């Protein structure tokens, strides 16, 4: 008999082209008087536009967000928010910027309004991450979940095709692991399959025609669903490996997810047949792992860890770290299995069907 627990996350979504026009009203709705606008250095022009729209409700701009949220960056941003008397954060960008907003919320409890410009999905989760030294720590806390998310596809038009592709593959990873999560449930599984389908359909269109606004909106819809999956149920091997690789070797987040995903799914293939069938169905392919690898190949993105300048000598250290601190995975995680998986990802071998 079917039995499960489902807990919906309390967030508000404003979706559609030109929805950024609603930003001032949404900040008022949060009850905020002084919102600190967060971004990366590259996103400064967009952040300045956001600050102009907010007018007197903009406390200032902090443009030092970087990937993996180094603890030093988090501390500096927290100090900036405190000095300006900010009572909210508007995070404009991808996972790096939204992650920085979460680091501030974790310390001070400030509400976050997220304006995603990539397809990573961090805006839909209560998951935070901080990197100190060579290690990335993650956790869950309801106070870091953005209260409101504005999805405006026009803001993704400047996202380069290659980064759009890897960002979307990162989102697909959330849905794929949700399907074989320890606490998977039918509601999230529906979202996961639909999210994968939407991204598998839209990402090749974006690569072919980067200004296709309809494809961009479909990708945002898919990443929203995949982000809900990530925020609602637990993840497994793939995310553990990517956090270990990214935090230890300082690798680009979405590219690392793109490369590792087919191999992590292949590792779990026999242990989660129903999940694999749903992934393959969403992709329109015969098998899940090979289908994910072929999608990445179609998108013309990197498919080897070697392409990220990973040194083969580091793979033993990553395998050792990956088996520390036991965590759920459909198939038992072994040192030998991790080393073989990492070698396949390093060489970029197409998973066997």
Secondary structure, 3 states (H helix, E strand, C coil): CCCCCCCCCCCEEEECCCHHHHHHHHHHHCCCCCEEEECCHHHHHHHHHHHHHHHHHEEEEECCCCCCCEHHHHHHHHHHHHHHCCCEEEEEECHHHHHHHHHHHHHHCCEEEEEECCCCCHHHCCEEEEEECCEEEEEECHHHCCCEEEECHHHHCCCCHHHHHHHHHHHHHHHHHHHCCCCCCHHHHHHHHHHHHHHHHHHHHHHHCCCCHHHHHHHHHHHHHHHHHHHHCCCCHHHHHHHHHHHHHCCCHHHHHHHHHHHHHHHHHHHCHHHHHHHHHHHCCCCHHHHHHHHHHHCCCCCCHHHHCCCHHHHHHHHHHHCCCCCCCCCCCCHHHHHHHHHHHHHCCCCCC
